[in-house]
Amino acid sequence: MMDKFTEEISHFIGFFHISVENARAREAYQEFSFTKTDVEVEKLPVHTSDFAAPFDLLGFEPGFGYRAPAPDHWYVLTRPIETQSVSGARTVGHQIDGRVLPDTPNYGFDGPNNIINSVHYLSPDIQPPGSVVNHFHQAISLSDDDYFSVGGHGLTFNPEPIDDAAVLGGFEEASALSPLGDLARPGSSEEMIGVIKTVIEQLEDAPLDGDAVQIHISAKSIDGIYVNGELVEEAPNIEDYHSLAKDQNSGDESEGEESAEGKSTNTWTKDDGTVAIEVSVEVHTGGNTLINNVVLQNFWTGATVTIVAGDHVEVNAIVQINALWDTDSITSAVSNWTQDAAANEMFNIATFDHLDISDGSEGGASSSDDYPAFWAVTEIHGDLMIVNWLEQIIFMSDDDVGILSSSGVTTSVIAGDNFGVNHASVFELGFSYDLIIIGGSIFDANIIHQMNVLFDNDYVGATADFQTSGEGSVSSSGNLLWNQARIGTISDADRFDSLSQDQLGTLASFANGEGSISPELLSDEAFAGLQGLRVLYISGDLINLQYIRQTNILGDSDQIALAMDAIAPNLDADWTIETGSNALLNNATIIDLDSVGKTYVGGQQYSQETLFQAELISGQPDFGNPDPDALVNEAILFLDDSMLAPDDHSTASDASCMPSDYDGHTGDGVNGMIGH
C-alpha cells in the first residue's frame, strides 16, 4: 500500500503521460493520415482450349511392318495408251510401251472411246549432293622440362640437358618403317586422285619384313581383327590396360579410416603423446598421357544401282607403328629396393569390317507394272568430291632433372602427369538415290596411319655417400603404346559386274544430253516395286577419300640424383621413384558407305586392302655414359665453395670430399668425382 502523497504523485504522473501521448497521436494523425487508394484491376478473360485424344494407344507389335507411301508427285500409268508427241525438259522422263518420252505438264491421248483425257505429272524436286572437302589439323606441343632440388643436401645437380634432337631422330627412324610417305594435302580433284594412286603404289612396294617386327598383310579383302599381326576373335579393351578416370573413392576411404584412428596423412600421435612425422620421399616424373581420337562416318551419297563408265579403284589401308626407346640405368645403391617389373606394353589393333546389306533373296516382280515408269534426274557437271583429311599430332617433352635427399619430413614431387587430347568427330549424312550414273571413274580410299614414338631413357644415380635403410621402390618402365584402328565399309558382298549393252546405251544417252534410260535398265530387279526413280548423273569422277593420320611423340628421359642430407641425414626414410608409366594412345574409326546395291563397271575394277603393323624397340642411345653414379657425381657441385676445402669437416657430407685415392674409404671408386 502506498501512502497518500505517493498515490497522488503516481496518479498525476500517469495522467501526464497519457495526455502527452494523446497529443502526439493527434499530431501524427493530422500529418500522416492514411488515405486508401482504390486500384481497379481488369480481369483477364480465361481462354479454354479444346483437347481431344481420338486415337487409342495400342500395345507393342514386334512384327509390325511399315512402308512409306509413294510421294504424290509420282503418277503411274496403269494401261497401255497412245501418246502424242510432245517436247519437254530432259530432267524428267517417263516410260510407256517401251518408248521413252520426256515429261510435260499436260498431254492428251486417245482413249478406247476416242475421248481426249488430260494427265498431269508433277516433277519431283531432287537436291544434288554438293562436294564435301574437310581439312582438319590438330596439334599440341608441350615442353615440361623441370628442374627440382629437394632436401638439405647442399648440392646442385647440373647434368647435360637432353634436347629434342634425340626424340626427333627417333621419330625419323620410326617414320622410315612406314610404307607411306609424307603425303601432301591435296587441293584439287587431280591431286586427290594422285594421292590415291601414290598410296596404292607405295603399299604394293611395302616390305614384308625387316629389322623391326613388321607384319604386312595385303589382299583383295581383309576381314577380322588383327592384334600385332595375329587374327583374334575379340579386340583388347583399353580399360583393362589404362584407365583415364581418377580413383577418388579409394583415397577418400583410406583417409577416413586413418582419421578415425587419429592419424592424418603424414603425422600421427605415438603412445607417449608425441607427434611423429612420416618420413618419406616420393617423386613422379612420368605418368604422361597423349590421346588422339577420331570417329569419321561418311554416308554422303549412295544408290541401289551404280553405273560407272570408267574404272572403279578402291583401297583400304591401316598402317600402325609403335617405336620405343627405354634404356634405364639404375644405381646399385638401391639394389635392395623393390624394382617394379611392370613391362612396357605395345598394341597394334586393326579391324576390317564389311557390312553386307543384301538379304540374299532373288527379288523381282511378276509383271512390268511393278517397275518404275518415271524418273527424275539431278545432274553434277564435273567431279563429285567427298574428302575428309584429318591430321592429329602431339609433341611433348618431359625431360626432368632433379636431386633428392630426405630431411626428416614427407616429400612429394610430381614433375610429370601431363595430359593432352586431340579429338574429332565427323558425321556426314547426305542423299540417297535409286540410280547413280557416273560418266568418269570412281576413286574410293580409306586410309588410317598411326604412330607412337616414346623416348624413356632414365638415369637414377646416387652420390658416393648415399645410403638408406628404409623401404624403397623404383619403377622406370610400365609404358603403354596403343594403336587401334577400324575401317568399316557398307556394301554388298559381291556387288561388281560388267556393263551390259543397255547400260552402255544409257551412259551414251546421258553423255549426249538426252537423259534417256533403257527399258531393260528400268526393269532391273533392284527397282521392283518402285513407282519412280531418283537418278543422279555425274559427268566427271566420284572421288571418295577419307584420310586419318595420328602421331604421338613423347620425350620422357629423366635424370635423378639421390643424395644425403648435409645436416641431419635420415636413413629410415621410405623412397618411391617412378619415371615411366606413360600412355600414348591413338584411336581412329572410319565407317564409309560404298554402295547399297550393285555396281556396274565399264573399265577396270581394282580393289586392295592392306594392313601394315610394325614395332621398333631400341636400346640406343645410351648418352655415352652407362654408369648412372658416374653421371651424377660428375654433374654435382657444392653450393658452398668453402666445403671444397681439404680441411673442412663441418658437414655430414665430408666423406664425399675425400680424394679418390683415399685407401680407407669403402666407396664405389667414383666418390672423388663429386668435387669436380
C-alpha positions in Angstrom: 0.0 0.0 0.0 1.3 3.5 -0.9 0.8 6.5 1.3 -1.4 9.4 0.4 1.2 11.6 -1.1 2.8 8.8 -3.2 -0.5 7.8 -4.6 -1.3 11.4 -5.6 2.0 11.8 -7.3 1.6 8.5 -9.2 -1.9 9.4 -10.4 -0.5 12.8 -11.5 2.4 11.4 -13.4 0.2 8.7 -15.0 -2.3 11.3 -16.3 0.5 13.5 -17.5 2.0 10.7 -19.7 -1.5 9.8 -21.1 -2.1 13.4 -22.1 1.3 13.7 -23.8 0.7 10.5 -25.8 -2.7 11.6 -26.9 -1.3 14.9 -28.1 1.4 13.1 -30.1 -1.2 10.8 -31.6 -3.3 13.7 -32.8 -0.3 15.4 -34.3 0.8 12.3 -36.2 -2.7 11.6 -37.4 -3.1 15.0 -38.9 0.3 14.9 -40.7 0.3 11.2 -41.8 -3.3 10.3 -42.2 -3.8 7.1 -44.2 -5.5 7.6 -47.5 -6.9 4.5 -49.2 -6.3 4.3 -52.9 -8.8 2.4 -55.0 -7.0 0.2 -57.6 -9.1 -1.3 -60.3 -7.6 -4.4 -61.8 -9.0 -5.6 -65.1 -9.9 -9.2 -65.1 -8.4 -11.1 -68.0 -10.6 -13.5 -69.9 -10.0 -17.2 -69.4 -9.3 -18.9 -72.8 -10.1 -22.5 -72.8 -8.8 -24.9 -75.5 -10.4 -28.0 -76.8 -8.4 -31.1 -76.1 -9.2 -34.4 -77.6 -7.4 -37.8 -78.0 -9.4 -39.6 -80.6 -6.7 -42.4 -81.0 -6.1 -45.2 -78.6 -2.5 -46.4 -78.0 -2.0 -50.0 -78.9 0.4 -52.5 -77.4 3.9 -53.3 -78.7 3.9 -55.2 -82.1 7.4 -56.6 -82.7 6.5 -57.8 -86.2 4.9 -54.6 -87.4 5.9 -53.8 -91.0 5.6 -50.3 -92.4 6.5 -49.0 -95.8 6.1 -45.3 -96.5 3.6 -44.4 -99.2 4.9 -43.2 -102.6 5.1 -39.4 -102.9 2.1 -37.7 -104.6 4.2 -36.4 -107.5 4.7 -39.9 -108.9 2.0 -40.7 -111.4 2.0 -44.3 -112.8 0.0 -45.3 -115.9 -2.0 -48.5 -115.4 -2.8 -49.4 -119.0 -1.2 -49.0 -122.5 -2.0 -45.8 -124.2 -1.2 -43.9 -127.3 0.7 -40.7 -126.6 1.0 -37.7 -128.8 4.5 -36.3 -129.5 5.4 -33.5 -127.1 8.6 -31.7 -126.1 9.9 -31.2 -122.6 12.9 -30.9 -120.3 15.3 -33.8 -120.1 15.5 -33.9 -116.3 12.2 -35.8 -116.0 11.5 -38.8 -118.1 8.7 -41.4 -118.5 8.3 -44.9 -120.0 5.3 -46.1 -122.0 5.2 -49.3 -124.0 8.9 -49.4 -124.3 9.2 -45.9 -125.6 11.0 -43.2 -123.5 9.3 -39.9 -123.5 10.0 -36.6 -121.7 7.5 -35.3 -119.3 5.2 -32.3 -119.9 2.7 -30.7 -117.6 -0.2 -31.7 -119.7 -0.6 -34.1 -122.6 -3.5 -35.8 -124.2 -4.2 -39.2 -125.6 -7.0 -41.1 -127.4 -8.8 -43.5 -125.1 -10.7 -46.5 -126.2 -13.8 -44.4 -127.0 -11.8 -41.7 -128.8 -12.1 -39.4 -125.7 -9.3 -36.9 -125.0 -8.1 -37.3 -121.4 -5.7 -34.9 -119.6 -2.9 -36.2 -117.5 -0.9 -34.0 -115.1 2.6 -35.1 -113.7 4.5 -33.0 -111.1 8.3 -33.2 -111.4 9.9 -34.1 -108.0 12.4 -31.7 -106.6 15.7 -33.6 -106.2 18.6 -32.0 -104.4 22.0 -32.7 -105.9 24.8 -33.5 -103.4 27.5 -30.9 -103.2 31.2 -31.8 -102.8 32.4 -32.1 -99.2 36.1 -31.3 -98.5 37.1 -31.0 -94.9 40.7 -30.4 -93.8 41.4 -30.8 -90.1 44.8 -30.2 -88.4 45.0 -30.6 -84.6 48.4 -30.1 -82.9 49.5 -30.0 -79.3 53.0 -29.0 -78.3 54.2 -29.0 -74.7 57.6 -28.6 -73.0 57.6 -29.6 -69.4 61.4 -29.9 -68.7 61.5 -29.4 -64.9 64.5 -29.0 -62.5 63.9 -29.6 -58.8 66.1 -29.8 -55.8 64.6 -31.2 -52.5 66.3 -31.6 -49.1 69.2 -30.1 -47.3 71.9 -31.8 -49.3 73.7 -28.6 -50.1 74.4 -29.7 -53.7 73.4 -28.7 -57.2 72.9 -31.2 -60.0 73.9 -29.9 -63.4 73.9 -32.8 -65.9 74.0 -32.3 -69.6 70.4 -31.4 -70.7 68.6 -33.8 -73.0 67.4 -31.8 -76.0 64.7 -32.7 -78.5 67.1 -33.8 -81.2 67.2 -37.3 -79.9 63.5 -37.7 -79.9 63.1 -36.2 -83.4 65.8 -38.5 -84.6 63.8 -41.4 -83.2 60.7 -40.2 -85.0 62.6 -40.1 -88.3 63.8 -43.6 -87.7 60.3 -44.8 -87.0 58.9 -43.0 -90.0 61.3 -44.8 -92.2 59.4 -48.1 -91.3 56.2 -46.8 -92.8 55.3 -47.7 -96.3 53.5 -44.4 -96.8 55.5 -41.3 -97.2 54.6 -37.8 -96.0 51.5 -37.2 -98.2 50.8 -33.6 -99.2 47.4 -32.3 -98.5 45.5 -32.3 -101.9 43.8 -29.2 -103.1 42.1 -30.3 -106.3 40.5 -33.4 -107.8 43.6 -34.2 -109.8 45.7 -34.0 -106.7 43.3 -36.2 -104.8 43.4 -38.9 -107.5 47.2 -38.5 -107.5 47.3 -39.2 -103.7 45.2 -42.3 -104.1 47.4 -43.7 -106.9 50.5 -42.8 -104.8 49.2 -44.7 -101.8 48.4 -47.8 -104.0 52.0 -47.8 -105.4 53.6 -47.3 -102.0 51.5 -50.1 -100.4 52.3 -52.5 -103.2 56.0 -51.9 -102.6 55.8 -52.2 -98.8 58.4 -54.5 -97.3 57.3 -57.8 -95.8 59.9 -57.9 -93.1 62.9 -56.0 -91.7 64.9 -55.3 -88.6 61.8 -54.5 -86.6 58.8 -56.7 -86.1 56.7 -56.0 -89.1 53.5 -57.5 -90.4 52.4 -56.8 -93.9 49.0 -58.3 -95.0 47.7 -57.3 -98.4 44.7 -58.9 -100.2 41.7 -58.0 -102.2 39.7 -58.2 -99.0 40.7 -58.5 -95.3 38.2 -59.4 -92.6 38.5 -59.7 -88.9 40.5 -58.3 -86.0 44.3 -58.3 -86.0 46.4 -57.7 -82.9 50.1 -57.4 -83.5 49.7 -59.4 -86.7 47.6 -62.2 -85.1 44.0 -62.8 -86.1 41.8 -62.9 -82.9 38.2 -63.2 -82.1 37.9 -60.2 -79.8 39.9 -57.0 -79.6 41.6 -56.0 -76.3 39.8 -53.4 -74.2 41.8 -50.3 -73.4 40.2 -50.1 -69.9 42.0 -53.4 -69.0 45.3 -51.6 -69.5 44.8 -48.0 -68.8 42.1 -46.0 -67.0 41.5 -42.3 -67.6 39.3 -41.9 -64.5 40.9 -41.0 -61.3 40.2 -43.4 -58.4 39.0 -40.8 -55.9 36.9 -43.2 -53.8 39.7 -45.4 -52.6 41.8 -42.4 -51.4 38.8 -40.9 -49.5 38.1 -44.2 -47.8 41.7 -44.6 -46.7 41.8 -41.1 -45.3 38.6 -41.7 -43.5 40.0 -44.8 -41.8 43.2 -43.0 -40.8 41.2 -40.1 -39.4 39.1 -42.5 -37.3 42.3 -43.8 -35.8 43.6 -40.4 -35.1 46.2 -40.4 -37.9 46.5 -37.8 -40.6 48.0 -38.1 -44.0 51.6 -37.8 -42.8 51.5 -37.4 -39.0 50.2 -39.5 -36.1 50.4 -39.5 -32.3 52.5 -42.0 -30.5 51.6 -43.8 -27.3 53.7 -41.4 -25.3 51.8 -38.4 -26.7 54.5 -37.1 -29.1 53.7 -36.4 -32.7 55.6 -38.4 -35.3 56.0 -37.5 -39.0 56.0 -40.0 -41.8 59.5 -39.6 -43.3 59.3 -40.4 -47.0 60.5 -39.2 -50.4 58.2 -39.7 -53.4 58.9 -38.5 -56.9 56.9 -39.0 -60.1 58.4 -37.7 -63.3 56.4 -39.8 -65.8 52.7 -40.6 -66.0 52.0 -38.6 -69.1 49.0 -39.3 -71.3 48.7 -38.5 -75.0 45.5 -39.3 -76.9 44.4 -38.8 -80.5 40.9 -39.9 -81.2 38.9 -39.7 -84.5 35.4 -41.0 -85.4 34.5 -40.4 -89.1 31.2 -41.6 -90.5 30.6 -40.9 -94.2 27.1 -41.6 -95.6 27.1 -38.8 -98.1 25.7 -40.5 -101.1 24.7 -44.0 -102.3 22.4 -45.8 -104.6 20.8 -49.1 -105.2 22.4 -49.3 -108.7 25.6 -47.6 -109.7 26.8 -47.4 -113.3 30.4 -46.4 -113.9 31.7 -45.7 -117.4 35.3 -45.7 -116.4 37.3 -47.6 -113.7 36.5 -48.4 -110.1 39.5 -48.1 -107.8 39.2 -48.9 -104.1 41.9 -49.1 -101.4 41.5 -49.6 -97.7 44.7 -49.4 -95.6 45.8 -49.3 -92.0 49.4 -48.5 -91.1 50.4 -48.8 -87.4 53.8 -48.3 -85.9 55.0 -48.3 -82.3 58.5 -47.2 -81.5 60.1 -47.3 -78.0 63.4 -46.4 -76.6 63.6 -47.4 -72.9 67.1 -48.0 -71.7 67.2 -47.2 -68.0 70.3 -47.0 -65.7 69.6 -47.6 -62.0 72.2 -47.1 -59.4 73.4 -50.1 -57.4 72.9 -48.1 -54.2 69.2 -49.1 -54.4 69.7 -52.7 -55.2 67.8 -53.7 -52.1 64.8 -51.6 -53.2 61.8 -53.1 -54.8 62.1 -52.6 -58.6 58.8 -52.7 -60.3 58.9 -55.3 -63.1 56.0 -53.8 -65.0 56.9 -54.3 -68.6 56.2 -52.0 -71.5 53.1 -52.9 -73.5 52.7 -52.2 -77.2 49.5 -52.9 -79.1 48.7 -52.6 -82.8 45.0 -53.4 -83.2 43.3 -53.2 -86.6 39.8 -54.2 -87.6 38.3 -54.6 -91.1 34.5 -54.8 -91.2 32.4 -55.3 -94.3 28.7 -54.9 -93.7 26.7 -56.7 -96.3 23.2 -55.2 -96.5 21.8 -57.6 -99.1 19.3 -60.1 -97.9 20.4 -62.7 -100.4 17.0 -63.2 -101.9 16.2 -63.1 -105.6 13.9 -60.2 -105.9 11.7 -59.2 -108.9 8.1 -58.6 -109.7 5.8 -60.8 -111.8 4.7 -58.0 -114.3 6.2 -54.9 -115.8 3.6 -52.8 -113.9 5.6 -53.3 -110.7 8.6 -51.5 -112.2 9.1 -47.7 -112.4 7.5 -45.8 -115.2 9.1 -42.4 -114.5 12.4 -41.0 -113.4 13.8 -37.6 -112.3 17.4 -36.7 -112.8 19.7 -34.3 -111.0 23.0 -33.6 -112.6 26.5 -32.6 -111.5 28.7 -31.1 -114.1 32.3 -32.2 -113.3 33.6 -34.2 -110.3 31.9 -35.0 -107.0 34.4 -35.0 -104.2 33.8 -36.5 -100.7 37.1 -35.8 -98.8 37.9 -35.7 -95.1 41.6 -35.1 -94.4 42.4 -35.3 -90.7 45.9 -34.9 -89.1 46.5 -35.1 -85.4 49.9 -34.7 -83.7 51.0 -34.3 -80.1 54.6 -33.5 -79.3 55.5 -33.5 -75.6 58.9 -33.0 -73.9 59.1 -34.0 -70.2 62.8 -34.4 -69.6 63.2 -33.8 -65.9 66.3 -33.2 -63.8 66.2 -33.5 -60.0 68.3 -34.1 -56.9 66.6 -35.5 -53.8 67.5 -36.1 -50.1 65.5 -36.9 -47.1 65.3 -34.2 -44.4 63.1 -36.0 -41.9 59.8 -34.8 -43.5 57.3 -36.0 -46.0 58.4 -35.0 -49.5 56.3 -35.4 -52.7 57.4 -34.2 -56.1 55.2 -34.5 -59.3 57.1 -33.4 -62.4 55.0 -35.2 -65.0 51.4 -36.3 -65.2 50.7 -34.2 -68.3 47.5 -34.8 -70.3 47.0 -33.9 -74.0 44.0 -34.9 -76.1 43.1 -34.3 -79.8 39.5 -35.3 -80.6 37.5 -35.0 -83.8 34.1 -36.5 -84.7 32.7 -36.1 -88.2 29.2 -37.4 -89.3 28.2 -36.8 -92.8 24.6 -37.9 -93.8 23.7 -36.8 -97.3 21.5 -38.1 -100.1 20.3 -41.5 -101.4 19.3 -42.3 -104.9 17.9 -45.2 -106.8 20.4 -44.9 -109.6 23.7 -43.2 -109.9 25.3 -42.8 -113.3 28.9 -41.7 -113.5 30.5 -40.6 -116.7 34.1 -40.9 -115.3 35.6 -43.2 -112.7 35.2 -43.9 -109.0 38.2 -43.5 -106.7 37.5 -44.7 -103.2 40.1 -44.7 -100.5 40.1 -45.1 -96.7 43.5 -44.7 -95.1 44.5 -44.7 -91.4 48.1 -44.0 -90.4 49.0 -44.2 -86.7 52.4 -43.8 -85.0 53.6 -43.7 -81.4 57.2 -42.7 -80.5 58.4 -42.7 -76.9 61.9 -41.9 -75.5 62.1 -43.1 -71.9 65.8 -43.4 -71.2 66.1 -42.7 -67.5 69.0 -42.3 -65.1 68.7 -42.8 -61.4 72.1 -42.3 -59.8 73.4 -41.6 -56.3 76.2 -39.7 -54.6 79.1 -41.6 -53.1 77.8 -41.3 -49.6 74.2 -42.2 -50.3 72.7 -44.9 -48.1 69.2 -45.8 -46.7 67.7 -48.4 -44.5 64.1 -47.7 -45.2 61.8 -49.3 -47.7 62.1 -48.2 -51.3 60.7 -48.8 -54.7 61.8 -47.7 -58.2 59.8 -48.0 -61.4 61.2 -46.8 -64.7 59.0 -48.6 -67.3 55.4 -49.6 -67.4 54.6 -47.6 -70.6 51.7 -48.3 -72.9 51.8 -47.7 -76.6 48.4 -48.3 -78.2 47.3 -48.0 -81.8 43.7 -49.0 -82.6 42.0 -48.5 -85.9 38.9 -49.7 -87.6 37.7 -49.4 -91.2 34.1 -50.4 -91.8 32.6 -50.4 -95.3 28.9 -50.7 -96.1 28.2 -52.5 -99.4 27.0 -55.8 -100.8 29.5 -58.7 -100.7 29.5 -59.4 -104.5 28.4 -56.1 -105.9 30.6 -55.7 -109.0 29.6 -56.6 -112.5 30.4 -55.5 -116.0 28.2 -53.1 -118.1 25.6 -54.5 -120.4 24.7 -53.1 -123.8 21.6 -51.4 -122.4 23.6 -49.8 -119.7 26.2 -48.6 -122.2 23.4 -47.1 -124.2 22.1 -45.3 -121.1 25.5 -43.9 -120.4 25.8 -42.7 -124.0 22.4 -41.1 -123.8 23.3 -39.1 -120.7 26.7 -38.2 -122.2 24.9 -36.8 -125.3 22.5 -34.8 -123.1 19.4 -36.9 -123.9 19.0 -38.4 -120.5 17.0 -41.5 -121.5 17.1 -44.8 -119.6 16.7 -48.0 -121.4 13.6 -50.2 -120.7 15.9 -53.1 -119.7 17.6 -51.0 -117.1 14.2 -49.9 -115.7 13.2 -53.5 -115.3 16.2 -54.3 -113.1 15.0 -56.3 -110.2 16.6 -53.8 -107.8 13.8 -51.3 -108.9 10.9 -53.7 -108.4 8.1 -52.1 -106.6 9.2 -48.5 -107.2 6.9 -46.1 -108.9 9.6 -43.8 -110.0 13.4 -43.5 -110.0 15.6 -40.8 -108.3 18.6 -40.5 -110.6 21.9 -38.7 -110.0 24.2 -38.1 -113.0 27.8 -37.2 -112.5 29.6 -36.2 -115.7 33.1 -36.5 -114.1 34.6 -38.6 -111.4 33.4 -39.6 -108.0 36.3 -39.2 -105.5 35.8 -40.5 -102.0 39.0 -40.0 -99.9 39.0 -40.5 -96.1 42.5 -40.0 -94.6 43.4 -40.0 -90.9 47.0 -39.5 -89.7 47.7 -39.7 -85.9 51.1 -39.2 -84.3 52.2 -39.1 -80.7 55.8 -38.1 -79.8 57.0 -38.1 -76.2 60.4 -37.5 -74.7 60.5 -38.6 -71.1 64.2 -39.2 -70.3 64.7 -38.2 -66.7 67.9 -37.8 -64.7 67.5 -38.3 -60.9 70.3 -37.9 -58.3 69.9 -39.4 -54.8 71.9 -37.6 -52.0 72.2 -37.4 -48.3 71.1 -34.5 -46.1 74.1 -32.5 -45.2 73.0 -31.6 -41.6 70.7 -34.4 -40.4 70.7 -37.4 -42.7 67.8 -39.7 -42.2 68.4 -43.3 -43.1 64.9 -44.6 -42.2 63.0 -42.7 -44.9 60.8 -44.6 -47.4 61.6 -43.9 -51.0 59.3 -44.1 -54.1 60.6 -43.2 -57.5 58.6 -43.5 -60.7 59.9 -42.3 -64.0 57.7 -44.3 -66.5 54.1 -45.2 -66.7 53.4 -43.1 -69.8 50.5 -43.8 -72.2 50.4 -43.0 -75.9 47.0 -43.8 -77.4 45.7 -43.5 -81.0 42.2 -44.5 -81.9 40.6 -44.0 -85.3 37.4 -45.3 -86.9 36.1 -44.8 -90.4 32.6 -46.0 -91.4 32.2 -45.5 -95.1 29.2 -46.1 -97.4 30.4 -47.6 -100.6 27.1 -48.8 -102.2 23.8 -50.2 -101.2 23.4 -52.5 -104.2 25.1 -53.5 -107.5 27.9 -51.5 -109.2 28.4 -52.0 -112.9 31.9 -51.0 -114.2 32.8 -50.3 -117.8 36.6 -50.1 -117.2 38.8 -52.0 -114.8 37.9 -52.8 -111.2 40.8 -52.6 -108.7 40.3 -53.5 -105.0 43.1 -53.6 -102.4 43.2 -53.8 -98.6 46.4 -53.6 -96.7 47.4 -53.9 -93.1 50.9 -52.9 -92.0 51.9 -53.2 -88.4 55.4 -52.6 -87.0 57.2 -52.4 -83.7 60.6 -50.8 -83.1 62.3 -51.4 -79.7 65.7 -49.9 -79.5 68.4 -49.8 -76.8 70.0 -46.7 -78.2 71.1 -44.1 -77.5 73.0 -44.6 -74.2 74.0 -41.0 -73.9 77.7 -42.0 -73.8 77.7 -42.9 -70.1 76.3 -46.2 -69.0 77.1 -45.7 -65.2 74.4 -43.5 -63.5 76.5 -42.9 -60.5 79.3 -41.6 -62.6 76.9 -39.3 -64.3 75.6 -38.0 -61.0 78.9 -37.4 -59.4 80.4 -35.7 -62.4 77.4 -33.3 -62.6 77.2 -32.4 -58.9 78.8 -29.3 -57.3 78.7 -28.0 -53.7 76.6 -24.9 -53.3 79.1 -23.6 -50.7 82.6 -23.3 -52.1 84.1 -23.4 -48.7 83.0 -27.0 -48.4 85.6 -27.9 -51.0 88.5 -27.0 -48.7 90.5 -30.1 -47.8 90.4 -29.3 -44.0 86.7 -28.7 -43.9 84.9 -31.4 -41.9 81.9 -29.3 -40.7 79.2 -31.2 -42.5 77.9 -34.7 -42.7 78.9 -34.9 -46.3 82.7 -34.7 -45.6 83.1 -38.3 -46.7 82.3 -37.3 -50.2 85.1 -34.8 -50.2 87.8 -37.5 -49.7 90.3 -37.8 -52.6 89.7 -40.6 -55.0 92.8 -42.4 -53.9 91.9 -42.5 -50.2 92.6 -46.1 -49.1 90.4 -46.0 -46.0 87.2 -45.2 -47.8 84.9 -48.1 -48.7 83.1 -46.3 -51.5 82.5 -47.5 -55.0 85.5 -45.9 -56.6 83.8 -42.8 -58.1 83.2 -40.8 -55.0 86.0 -38.4 -55.8 84.2 -37.1 -58.8 81.8 -35.2 -56.6 84.2 -32.4 -56.2 84.8 -31.8 -59.9 
